[in-house]
Amino acid sequence: MRRPGIVAPPGDPGDVNLMLGWRPGAVSCQYPYLRANKIFEYKAANPGVSVIVRFPHPQNWFQDPETSAVQFGQMIAGKWNELAPLAPTVIFANELNTWRANGDSDPKNQPLYQTEQFYERAGQWISRTAQVIKQLAPAMKLAAPPFSPGRGEDGNPDDAGNISASFAGYDYLAQAIQTYFDNTLAFHAFWGDIKGADPSRLYHPQISAQYAFRWRRALAMCQKRYNIQAKIIIPRAGNFAAYDTDFFEQITYFSQQSLSDPRVLALTCYLWEDPAFDPIDIFNVWTQYILDLPAFTQKLAAQPDVVISETPSFPQIPPPAHSPFADSQIRKFDGIPIRVMFDDGHVENMPLESYLRGVVPGEMPASWPSEALKTQAVAARTYALRYILDARSAKRAYDVSANPNIHQNYRRDRIHPRSDAAILATKGLVLTADGQRPIYAFFSDNCGGHTFNNEDVFKAKDGSPGKPVSYLRGAPCPAPGPKRGHGVGMCQNGARVLAEQGLTFERILRHYYTGAALKRLQLPATDTPGAVTEGSPKPTDWKLRIERFPGYSVINGNLADKPDLQITVTRPDGFVQTTRSGSKPEFGAGGFEATVTNPGVYTLKFLDQQFTVQMDGKTTARLHFSTGDQATAPPAQSAIGGALKDQFGKPIVGRSVRLDSPAGAQTALTGAEGRFIFENLPAGTWQLSVPDSTLSRTITLDGRESKIADLTLRVAASSGDWHVEVQPRPGNIPLMVGDIGTPQIPITVTAPSGAQSVVISGGADRSRLEFERRF
């Protein structure tokens, strides 16, 4: 059965007959979910199908590699009697060269997993695990685990297998590939990324060799470097854009090109369903984004098996027309740019609707009723727009903070199709009180049964009641409580209950925002200070400075901090790719990146400008563009904001916070949730303090960045208001730590065995008023 296959979900597939009814030629499935996905029944009915069984690797393998390899290998080998009827190929690790696969929570550590030293350790662990498996279950077929491609695993080879790097990660697996893996590699093949599919990565003869068909170069490298005639299994193939109107043509083309090669044993398309809604993988999910899945699978069922060719063809097929959604997520999740400040002080520029993708599920569970999610989408969009207008009027360096203690809770890791649908269904809708400017659309978790007038909660700087706002009037609410949050504006739990009762999002919004009206606003991108869009006056004195770094050959840079400009890049072979400034915010507000395939001269065009860059195929070129108009830009301003809480995490409302500099002092009262903010601050060193306390912090600003400065003020606790919050955290040492806010207090700790011990808070060896107890 040389046909494209499918990656089964790590859980219930829903309609398993639909998933398997189109006769996939291979099925890849994690071991725990083989029964739920009916893999045994499908194999029995289709003996020719290839089955790939995957075992998730232990993410702490590197702490004790020998013990981990032995125990993991023994566990896998122990499943052989159960797995034997499937005649499977087993894969026991996945993309081990990524930070996520090693339990690392910081993506900035990714370079640590691409070093030669890391590949040596990983190769040793993989080899030892395979050795244990083959010793105990010699009949079990193994494939060398797939790495994330393009991260040093193959040394960046050319078509002949000659690597351009100083090493290849497979150098430390070559012996094991021959000894334990029957010369078989598992290899992931993608022709897109989180922004969507890139047709050149699938169809262009040279570019596709680095992406969709990189496995061909990996096989050539094995032959050239190790004298291994290797075979390939492709357990993941996809484009990060299952919504593309030509997705069927893409996967059938890839399958034809791959399965016609006798060295490809099987391939499975990624992914049928993902119960975990992983934000990185979600756009590959068939059940979420293929609109008519039964018709789609019927077309697949009608496809003939692929015929093996000893000399596979590589026709130059022009890229098919993209759907509007496929060019980039920004096509649908677009909007004016919004500048979001993160906790470390850096600011990212992103489209407003894309920003909402992280805010709506960050503020409201995506499992709630769709009408409630729509109310959250409109409220969050309105809130963001109002703060965009305020920030730009004040010429601040950012619009909103990602910190929920200051503005809205932005959680990129919670992106979900249900909240995405709510954003798209309400696209452009905002609340206004005068038909023009968006309102301050405040909302909170639970009002406790009745929302509050704004002036009763948000006080003036001198502590007096604030000015009443017509649309922020108290209203009865069906939320049962207890109260959580400030209680002004929309009650999120109340919106959920009203949605469950059948109210539409429009009626729910009218209930909480008295007299406010819905309006579809179209705000121009030129609201962004310094932004230049097509049709705007074009600077004539653009300048370019180029930095070069050894490593992966790519062009990236910053287009003078000007987002949303189209850039065309013409490669030496005449192929043209397009990108947009601002699509790579890690390089600045005008950040961009372009693929480099071969050495030669690359031509960049934007507005009326044209620049050429010489690439040698061995370095990264970082382009820094500047214009004459940047010298006359208004002076940058910074801000310091945060929340004041006690040692138990309880917000302190109505307390003064002071900010001092040589030029003078400012004072602010903490508001709802203990929040405070000082804006329009010039560069310099500032002293942040809480009067009548010893709490103080020194903060240095450069006039461009803004910083989060959350403060913890220790307050005395009376005998009647003690409470504890337990926060489990991963780690290798059983340890209990805490802070009771008072030194020299005996604490008795009773273990489950009944044994007791006494520790003293704020002991002599502790710099804070803490205690700890190891078990």
BANU-972478 format. One line per 8 residues: number of its first residue (from 1); for each residue x negated, y, z of C-alpha. Coordinates in nm, 2 decimals. Layout:
<nodes>
NUM) X/Y/Z; ...
</nodes>
This chain:
<nodes>
1) 0.00/0.00/0.00; -0.22/0.28/-0.13; 0.03/0.56/-0.04; 0.02/0.86/0.19; 0.09/0.78/0.55; 0.22/0.96/0.85; 0.09/1.05/1.20; 0.36/0.93/1.44
9) 0.44/1.15/1.74; 0.30/1.11/2.09; 0.65/1.04/2.21; 1.00/0.97/2.08; 1.01/1.03/1.70; 1.38/1.10/1.71; 1.50/0.94/1.39; 1.24/0.66/1.35
17) 1.42/0.52/1.04; 1.38/0.86/0.87; 1.01/0.86/0.96; 0.94/0.52/0.83; 1.21/0.48/0.57; 1.00/0.64/0.29; 0.75/0.35/0.31; 0.44/0.53/0.43
25) 0.13/0.34/0.33; -0.04/0.40/0.67; 0.07/0.49/1.02; -0.15/0.65/1.28; -0.02/0.63/1.64; -0.15/0.67/1.99; -0.16/0.34/2.18; 0.10/0.43/2.45
33) 0.37/0.52/2.18; 0.34/0.22/1.95; 0.67/0.07/2.08; 0.86/0.39/2.08; 0.77/0.45/1.71; 0.85/0.08/1.62; 0.50/0.03/1.47; 0.51/-0.35/1.54
41) 0.84/-0.39/1.35; 0.72/-0.18/1.06; 0.39/-0.38/1.03; 0.59/-0.71/1.04; 0.81/-0.59/0.76; 0.53/-0.44/0.55; 0.21/-0.65/0.60; 0.01/-0.43/0.36
49) 0.05/-0.12/0.57; -0.26/0.02/0.74; -0.22/0.08/1.11; -0.45/0.32/1.29; -0.43/0.30/1.67; -0.58/0.60/1.86; -0.69/0.60/2.23; -0.73/0.95/2.38
57) -1.08/0.98/2.53; -1.15/1.08/2.89; -1.23/1.45/2.88; -1.48/1.41/3.17; -1.69/1.14/2.99; -2.01/1.35/3.02; -2.01/1.35/3.40; -2.11/0.99/3.42
65) -2.14/0.87/3.06; -2.25/0.51/3.14; -1.96/0.44/3.38; -1.71/0.62/3.16; -1.82/0.42/2.85; -1.81/0.09/3.02; -1.47/0.14/3.18; -1.31/0.30/2.88
73) -1.45/0.03/2.65; -1.32/-0.25/2.88; -0.98/-0.09/2.89; -0.95/-0.07/2.51; -1.09/-0.43/2.46; -0.83/-0.55/2.71; -0.55/-0.44/2.47; -0.67/-0.66/2.18
81) -0.43/-0.95/2.23; -0.14/-0.71/2.22; -0.28/-0.52/1.92; -0.40/-0.82/1.71; -0.07/-0.85/1.51; -0.12/-0.50/1.38; -0.47/-0.58/1.24; -0.54/-0.21/1.33
89) -0.84/0.01/1.29; -0.90/0.16/1.64; -1.02/0.52/1.70; -1.12/0.60/2.06; -1.21/0.97/2.06; -1.09/1.28/1.88; -1.29/1.59/1.78; -1.53/1.55/2.06
97) -1.73/1.85/1.93; -1.46/2.11/2.04; -1.42/2.28/2.37; -1.06/2.16/2.41; -1.16/1.80/2.37; -1.40/1.83/2.67; -1.16/1.98/2.91; -1.31/2.32/2.88
105) -1.07/2.61/2.93; -1.28/2.88/2.76; -1.30/2.89/2.38; -1.60/3.11/2.40; -1.80/2.80/2.51; -1.74/2.64/2.16; -2.11/2.68/2.06; -2.21/2.45/2.34
113) -2.04/2.16/2.17; -2.22/2.21/1.84; -2.58/2.18/1.95; -2.81/1.90/1.87; -2.84/1.82/2.24; -2.46/1.78/2.26; -2.44/1.55/1.96; -2.72/1.34/2.10
121) -2.52/1.29/2.43; -2.19/1.24/2.24; -2.36/0.99/2.01; -2.49/0.79/2.30; -2.16/0.78/2.47; -1.97/0.68/2.15; -2.22/0.41/2.07; -2.21/0.26/2.42
129) -1.83/0.26/2.43; -1.82/0.08/2.09; -2.08/-0.17/2.21; -1.87/-0.26/2.51; -1.56/-0.30/2.29; -1.73/-0.52/2.03; -1.88/-0.74/2.30; -1.54/-0.81/2.46
137) -1.32/-0.80/2.14; -1.55/-0.87/1.84; -1.25/-0.89/1.60; -1.13/-0.54/1.67; -1.21/-0.30/1.38; -1.34/0.04/1.48; -1.39/0.36/1.29; -1.64/0.62/1.41
145) -1.44/0.89/1.58; -1.36/1.20/1.38; -1.53/1.53/1.46; -1.38/1.87/1.40; -1.53/1.94/1.05; -1.77/2.22/0.98; -1.92/2.23/1.33; -2.26/2.08/1.26
153) -2.15/1.72/1.25; -2.25/1.66/0.89; -2.53/1.92/0.86; -2.33/2.11/0.59; -2.43/1.89/0.30; -2.40/1.97/-0.07; -2.24/1.74/-0.33; -2.56/1.53/-0.34
161) -2.57/1.48/0.03; -2.86/1.71/0.11; -2.80/1.90/0.43; -2.88/2.27/0.48; -2.90/2.25/0.86; -3.19/2.13/1.06; -2.99/1.83/1.18; -2.66/1.65/1.14
169) -2.45/1.53/1.44; -2.42/1.19/1.26; -2.80/1.15/1.31; -2.71/1.02/1.65; -2.44/0.78/1.53; -2.60/0.64/1.22; -2.72/0.32/1.38; -2.38/0.26/1.56
177) -2.19/0.32/1.23; -2.37/0.02/1.08; -2.37/-0.19/1.40; -2.03/-0.14/1.55; -1.81/0.06/1.31; -1.84/-0.15/0.99; -1.98/0.15/0.81; -1.64/0.33/0.85
185) -1.59/0.69/0.94; -1.27/0.87/1.05; -1.26/1.22/0.90; -1.00/1.50/0.94; -0.91/1.69/0.62; -0.73/2.03/0.63; -0.69/2.30/0.37; -0.55/2.57/0.60
193) -0.57/2.72/0.94; -0.35/2.89/1.19; -0.27/3.16/0.94; -0.13/2.91/0.69; -0.25/2.72/0.38; -0.53/2.83/0.15; -0.47/2.69/-0.19; -0.84/2.74/-0.29
201) -0.93/2.49/-0.01; -0.73/2.22/-0.19; -0.75/2.30/-0.56; -1.07/2.50/-0.63; -1.35/2.25/-0.73; -1.62/2.41/-0.52; -1.42/2.55/-0.22; -1.22/2.23/-0.17
209) -1.55/2.04/-0.13; -1.60/2.23/0.19; -1.24/2.17/0.32; -0.99/1.92/0.19; -1.25/1.70/0.02; -1.54/1.76/0.26; -1.53/1.38/0.33; -1.69/1.33/-0.02
217) -2.00/1.52/0.09; -2.01/1.34/0.42; -2.02/1.01/0.24; -2.29/1.14/0.01; -2.49/1.25/0.32; -2.46/0.90/0.47; -2.59/0.75/0.15; -2.87/1.00/0.11
225) -2.98/1.04/0.47; -2.91/0.69/0.63; -2.88/0.47/0.32; -2.53/0.38/0.44; -2.25/0.31/0.18; -1.98/0.43/0.41; -1.60/0.42/0.39; -1.35/0.67/0.51
233) -1.02/0.67/0.70; -0.84/1.01/0.71; -0.62/1.00/1.02; -0.52/1.36/0.99; -0.45/1.55/0.67; -0.26/1.87/0.65; -0.24/2.24/0.57; -0.11/2.42/0.89
241) 0.19/2.52/0.68; 0.45/2.24/0.64; 0.70/2.52/0.56; 0.53/2.59/0.22; 0.78/2.55/-0.07; 0.51/2.34/-0.25; 0.41/2.13/0.05; 0.53/1.82/-0.13
249) 0.30/1.90/-0.43; 0.01/1.97/-0.20; 0.02/1.64/-0.01; 0.08/1.43/-0.32; -0.21/1.59/-0.50; -0.44/1.54/-0.20; -0.32/1.18/-0.16; -0.37/1.11/-0.53
257) -0.72/1.25/-0.53; -0.82/1.07/-0.21; -0.66/0.73/-0.24; -0.78/0.69/-0.60; -1.13/0.67/-0.45; -1.20/0.31/-0.34; -1.40/0.44/-0.04; -1.09/0.58/0.12
265) -0.92/0.30/0.31; -0.61/0.50/0.44; -0.48/0.85/0.51; -0.20/0.98/0.73; -0.04/1.32/0.70; -0.03/1.53/1.01; 0.23/1.54/1.18; 0.58/1.40/1.20
273) 0.68/1.54/1.54; 0.51/1.70/1.84; 0.70/1.68/2.16; 0.43/1.89/2.33; 0.47/2.19/2.09; 0.10/2.25/2.08; 0.06/2.61/1.95; -0.23/2.52/1.73
281) -0.07/2.22/1.57; 0.30/2.32/1.55; 0.30/2.45/1.19; 0.19/2.10/1.07; 0.51/1.94/1.22; 0.74/1.80/0.95; 1.06/1.79/1.16; 1.02/2.15/1.26
289) 0.94/2.32/0.92; 1.06/2.10/0.63; 1.41/2.23/0.58; 1.56/1.93/0.41; 1.36/1.64/0.55; 1.58/1.36/0.41; 1.54/1.49/0.06; 1.17/1.54/0.11
297) 1.12/1.18/0.23; 1.33/1.05/-0.06; 1.09/1.22/-0.30; 0.80/1.06/-0.12; 0.97/0.72/-0.14; 1.00/0.75/-0.52; 0.63/0.81/-0.56; 0.44/0.51/-0.71
305) 0.14/0.36/-0.53; -0.20/0.52/-0.61; -0.42/0.33/-0.85; -0.79/0.30/-0.76; -1.03/0.46/-1.00; -1.40/0.40/-0.98; -1.46/0.75/-1.12; -1.20/0.98/-0.96
313) -1.12/1.29/-1.16; -1.14/1.64/-1.02; -0.91/1.85/-1.25; -0.91/2.23/-1.20; -0.54/2.26/-1.12; -0.43/2.63/-1.06; -0.29/2.70/-0.72; 0.09/2.67/-0.72
321) 0.29/2.98/-0.63; 0.31/3.03/-0.25; 0.63/3.07/-0.06; 0.64/3.42/0.11; 0.57/3.25/0.44; 0.27/3.06/0.32; 0.04/3.35/0.24; 0.01/3.43/0.61
329) 0.21/3.41/0.93; 0.21/3.79/0.90; 0.45/3.77/0.60; 0.74/3.69/0.84; 0.59/3.78/1.17; 0.48/4.12/1.06; 0.56/4.47/1.17; 0.36/4.78/1.27
337) 0.03/4.71/1.44; 0.03/4.69/1.82; -0.29/4.72/2.02; -0.29/4.47/2.31; -0.54/4.50/2.60; -0.65/4.17/2.77; -0.77/4.12/3.12; -1.14/4.13/3.02
345) -1.08/4.48/2.88; -1.10/4.40/2.50; -0.82/4.52/2.27; -0.68/4.31/1.99; -0.48/4.46/1.70; -0.19/4.24/1.58; 0.14/4.28/1.40; 0.43/4.36/1.63
353) 0.64/4.05/1.54; 0.33/3.83/1.58; 0.28/3.98/1.93; 0.64/3.89/2.01; 0.56/3.52/1.94; 0.35/3.52/2.25; 0.57/3.75/2.46; 0.92/3.59/2.42
361) 0.82/3.24/2.54; 0.58/3.40/2.79; 0.88/3.59/2.95; 1.16/3.33/2.90; 1.14/2.95/2.87; 1.18/2.84/2.51; 1.42/2.57/2.62; 1.69/2.83/2.72
369) 1.99/2.90/2.50; 1.92/3.06/2.17; 2.14/3.37/2.24; 1.94/3.43/2.56; 1.61/3.40/2.36; 1.75/3.66/2.11; 1.82/3.90/2.40; 1.46/3.86/2.51
377) 1.33/3.91/2.16; 1.52/4.24/2.12; 1.43/4.36/2.47; 1.06/4.28/2.43; 1.05/4.44/2.09; 1.22/4.75/2.22; 0.99/4.77/2.52; 0.68/4.73/2.30
385) 0.79/5.00/2.05; 0.86/5.25/2.33; 0.51/5.20/2.47; 0.35/5.21/2.13; 0.51/5.56/2.08; 0.41/5.67/2.43; 0.05/5.54/2.39; -0.01/5.71/2.06
393) 0.14/6.04/2.17; -0.10/6.03/2.46; -0.39/5.91/2.23; -0.46/5.61/2.46; -0.70/5.34/2.34; -0.44/5.06/2.37; -0.06/5.03/2.35; 0.03/4.75/2.60
401) -0.15/4.52/2.83; -0.12/4.14/2.82; -0.11/4.14/3.20; 0.25/4.10/3.32; 0.17/4.31/3.63; 0.14/4.61/3.39; 0.35/4.54/3.08; 0.48/4.22/2.92
409) 0.35/3.87/2.97; 0.17/3.77/2.65; 0.10/3.40/2.63; -0.04/3.28/2.30; -0.05/2.92/2.43; 0.34/2.91/2.47; 0.43/2.98/2.11; 0.74/2.77/2.03
417) 0.96/2.72/1.72; 1.28/2.81/1.92; 1.15/3.14/2.04; 1.00/3.20/1.68; 1.36/3.15/1.55; 1.50/3.40/1.79; 1.24/3.66/1.68; 1.31/3.60/1.31
425) 1.69/3.61/1.37; 1.66/3.96/1.53; 1.38/4.09/1.32; 1.36/4.47/1.35; 1.64/4.51/1.59; 1.58/4.75/1.88; 1.79/4.92/2.14; 1.83/5.30/2.13
433) 2.02/5.55/2.34; 2.01/5.84/2.10; 2.01/5.66/1.77; 1.64/5.73/1.73; 1.38/5.64/1.99; 1.37/5.30/2.15; 1.47/5.28/2.51; 1.26/5.17/2.81
441) 1.41/4.81/2.80; 1.31/4.70/3.14; 1.39/4.34/3.25; 1.32/4.11/3.53; 1.36/3.74/3.63; 1.66/3.75/3.87; 1.85/4.05/4.01; 2.02/3.84/4.28
449) 2.38/3.91/4.16; 2.37/4.28/4.06; 2.12/4.49/3.87; 1.99/4.82/4.01; 2.00/5.18/3.91; 1.65/5.28/3.79; 1.62/5.57/4.04; 1.68/5.34/4.33
457) 1.37/5.13/4.24; 1.13/5.34/4.04; 1.03/5.64/4.26; 0.86/5.96/4.16; 0.49/6.01/4.24; 0.58/6.19/4.56; 0.81/5.91/4.67; 1.14/6.08/4.60
465) 1.41/5.91/4.39; 1.34/5.90/4.02; 1.54/6.06/3.75; 1.86/5.86/3.66; 1.85/5.71/3.31; 2.19/5.66/3.14; 2.12/5.31/3.00; 1.96/5.17/3.32
473) 2.27/5.16/3.54; 2.34/4.88/3.78; 2.58/4.61/3.66; 2.73/4.29/3.80; 2.54/3.98/3.71; 2.63/3.60/3.72; 2.27/3.51/3.83; 2.30/3.34/4.17
481) 1.96/3.46/4.30; 1.74/3.48/4.50; 1.61/3.82/4.37; 1.28/3.80/4.19; 1.15/4.11/4.03; 1.26/4.48/4.03; 1.61/4.41/3.92; 1.64/4.70/3.67
489) 1.78/4.65/3.32; 1.83/4.30/3.19; 1.84/4.01/3.43; 1.68/3.72/3.24; 1.86/3.45/3.44; 2.18/3.64/3.40; 2.13/3.65/3.03; 2.08/3.27/3.04
497) 2.41/3.22/3.22; 2.60/3.45/3.00; 2.46/3.27/2.69; 2.57/2.94/2.83; 2.92/3.09/2.88; 2.93/3.17/2.50; 2.84/3.54/2.49; 2.64/3.66/2.19
505) 2.31/3.83/2.23; 2.47/4.17/2.13; 2.73/4.15/2.41; 2.47/4.04/2.66; 2.25/4.34/2.57; 2.54/4.59/2.59; 2.62/4.45/2.94; 2.28/4.52/3.08
513) 2.18/4.84/2.89; 2.48/5.07/2.94; 2.56/5.27/2.63; 2.26/5.16/2.43; 2.31/5.07/2.07; 2.13/4.82/1.84; 1.95/4.96/1.54; 1.72/4.82/1.28
521) 1.41/5.04/1.28; 1.14/5.06/1.01; 0.84/5.23/1.16; 0.54/5.29/0.92; 0.21/5.13/0.99; 0.06/5.48/0.98; 0.18/5.52/1.34; -0.15/5.37/1.43
529) -0.42/5.63/1.48; -0.68/5.60/1.21; -0.49/5.35/1.00; -0.50/5.39/0.63; -0.25/5.21/0.41; -0.23/5.17/0.03; -0.11/5.50/-0.11; -0.26/5.71/0.16
537) -0.54/5.95/0.09; -0.85/5.75/0.03; -1.19/5.84/0.19; -1.46/5.88/-0.07; -1.76/5.85/0.16; -1.74/5.49/0.28; -2.07/5.35/0.40; -2.18/4.99/0.46
545) -2.43/4.85/0.70; -2.51/4.47/0.68; -2.63/4.25/0.96; -2.74/3.89/0.88; -2.75/3.60/1.11; -2.88/3.24/1.05; -2.61/2.98/1.04; -2.29/2.91/0.85
553) -2.27/3.10/0.53; -1.97/3.34/0.55; -1.89/3.71/0.50; -1.71/3.88/0.78; -1.69/4.23/0.94; -1.49/4.53/1.03; -1.33/4.77/0.77; -1.39/5.09/0.98
561) -1.12/4.98/1.24; -0.85/5.03/0.97; -0.60/4.74/0.97; -0.37/4.61/0.70; -0.58/4.69/0.39; -0.59/4.44/0.11; -0.95/4.32/0.03; -1.03/4.12/-0.28
569) -1.35/3.92/-0.29; -1.48/3.80/-0.62; -1.72/3.50/-0.59; -2.02/3.43/-0.82; -1.81/3.18/-1.02; -1.54/3.44/-1.09; -1.28/3.29/-0.84; -1.10/3.56/-0.65
577) -0.97/3.54/-0.30; -0.77/3.80/-0.10; -0.77/3.88/0.27; -0.65/4.17/0.48; -0.83/4.39/0.73; -0.71/4.33/1.08; -0.66/3.95/1.01; -0.98/3.88/1.22
585) -0.95/4.10/1.53; -1.25/3.94/1.69; -1.46/4.16/1.45; -1.26/4.48/1.53; -0.93/4.64/1.45; -1.02/4.61/1.08; -1.17/4.27/1.11; -1.17/4.03/0.81
593) -1.35/3.72/0.69; -1.41/3.56/0.35; -1.53/3.22/0.24; -1.87/3.17/0.09; -1.92/2.87/-0.13; -2.25/2.92/-0.32; -2.54/3.16/-0.32; -2.50/3.46/-0.54
601) -2.35/3.81/-0.55; -2.00/3.86/-0.40; -1.80/4.17/-0.49; -1.56/4.33/-0.24; -1.29/4.57/-0.35; -1.04/4.77/-0.14; -0.86/5.10/-0.20; -1.08/5.27/-0.47
609) -1.40/5.12/-0.32; -1.63/4.85/-0.44; -1.93/4.69/-0.27; -2.15/4.40/-0.35; -2.32/4.16/-0.11; -2.60/3.91/-0.19; -2.55/3.57/-0.02; -2.83/3.31/0.01
617) -2.60/3.02/0.14; -2.79/3.00/0.47; -2.68/3.31/0.66; -2.37/3.49/0.79; -2.33/3.85/0.66; -2.16/4.08/0.90; -2.04/4.40/0.72; -1.99/4.72/0.92
625) -1.79/4.98/0.72; -1.76/5.34/0.83; -1.60/5.66/0.68; -1.66/6.03/0.72; -1.32/6.08/0.87; -1.41/5.88/1.18; -1.64/6.16/1.30; -1.34/6.39/1.34
633) -1.12/6.14/1.52; -0.98/6.25/1.86; -1.20/6.16/2.16; -1.12/5.81/2.29; -0.95/5.78/2.62; -0.94/5.49/2.87; -0.71/5.37/3.13; -0.73/5.18/3.46
641) -0.43/4.98/3.57; -0.34/4.68/3.79; -0.13/4.56/4.07; -0.17/4.60/4.45; -0.08/4.28/4.64; -0.14/4.15/4.99; -0.36/3.84/5.06; -0.05/3.62/5.02
649) 0.01/3.75/4.67; 0.31/3.96/4.77; 0.34/4.29/4.58; 0.29/4.61/4.79; 0.54/4.87/4.66; 0.52/5.24/4.74; 0.16/5.25/4.86; -0.08/5.52/4.74
657) -0.37/5.42/4.52; -0.65/5.68/4.47; -0.89/5.73/4.18; -1.20/5.95/4.24; -1.47/6.09/4.01; -1.71/6.38/4.03; -1.45/6.58/3.84; -1.17/6.53/4.09
665) -0.92/6.28/4.23; -0.59/6.13/4.12; -0.33/5.95/4.33; -0.05/5.72/4.22; 0.22/5.53/4.41; 0.26/5.16/4.33; 0.59/5.08/4.17; 0.78/4.76/4.10
673) 0.56/4.45/4.14; 0.30/4.67/4.30; 0.19/4.81/3.97; -0.01/5.13/3.91; -0.19/5.29/3.62; -0.42/5.59/3.56; -0.43/5.70/3.20; -0.62/5.94/2.97
681) -0.94/5.89/3.16; -1.27/6.01/3.00; -1.59/5.81/3.02; -1.76/5.79/3.35; -1.78/5.61/3.69; -1.46/5.60/3.89; -1.39/5.49/4.25; -1.06/5.31/4.30
689) -0.94/5.29/4.66; -0.64/5.25/4.88; -0.62/5.54/5.14; -0.62/5.44/5.51; -0.80/5.11/5.42; -1.16/5.00/5.35; -1.05/4.86/5.01; -1.25/5.02/4.73
697) -1.39/4.93/4.38; -1.63/5.11/4.14; -1.53/5.10/3.78; -1.73/5.23/3.48; -1.56/5.33/3.16; -1.71/5.42/2.82; -1.41/5.62/2.70; -1.29/5.35/2.47
705) -1.22/5.05/2.68; -0.94/5.01/2.94; -0.97/4.79/3.24; -0.75/4.58/3.46; -0.82/4.63/3.83; -0.59/4.42/4.05; -0.63/4.49/4.42; -0.58/4.27/4.72
713) -0.51/4.45/5.05; -0.53/4.25/5.36; -0.24/4.31/5.59; -0.17/4.18/5.94; 0.08/3.90/5.95; 0.32/3.87/6.24; 0.41/3.54/6.39; 0.74/3.52/6.21
721) 0.64/3.58/5.85; 0.37/3.33/5.77; 0.41/3.13/5.45; 0.18/2.92/5.23; 0.15/2.88/4.86; -0.03/2.56/4.74; -0.21/2.59/4.40; -0.36/2.26/4.29
729) -0.66/2.30/4.06; -0.86/2.04/3.86; -1.20/1.94/4.00; -1.42/1.65/4.09; -1.45/1.72/4.47; -1.14/1.67/4.70; -1.14/2.01/4.87; -0.89/2.23/5.05
737) -0.97/2.60/5.07; -0.76/2.90/5.18; -0.75/3.25/5.32; -0.53/3.33/5.62; -0.63/3.70/5.63; -0.76/3.69/5.99; -1.10/3.58/6.12; -1.19/3.35/6.41
745) -0.86/3.15/6.41; -0.88/2.78/6.48; -0.71/2.57/6.21; -0.63/2.20/6.27; -0.64/1.99/5.96; -0.46/1.65/5.98; -0.55/1.39/5.71; -0.31/1.13/5.58
753) -0.49/0.88/5.79; -0.40/1.08/6.10; -0.76/1.19/6.16; -0.79/1.55/6.27; -1.06/1.81/6.25; -1.08/2.18/6.34; -1.22/2.46/6.12; -1.25/2.83/6.20
761) -1.14/3.09/5.96; -1.41/3.34/5.86; -1.69/3.12/5.98; -2.04/3.25/6.00; -2.13/3.09/5.66; -1.84/3.25/5.48; -1.84/3.60/5.33; -1.46/3.62/5.33
769) -1.19/3.53/5.58; -1.17/3.18/5.44; -1.18/2.82/5.55; -1.26/2.50/5.37; -1.23/2.13/5.43; -1.37/1.85/5.22; -1.21/1.50/5.22
</nodes>
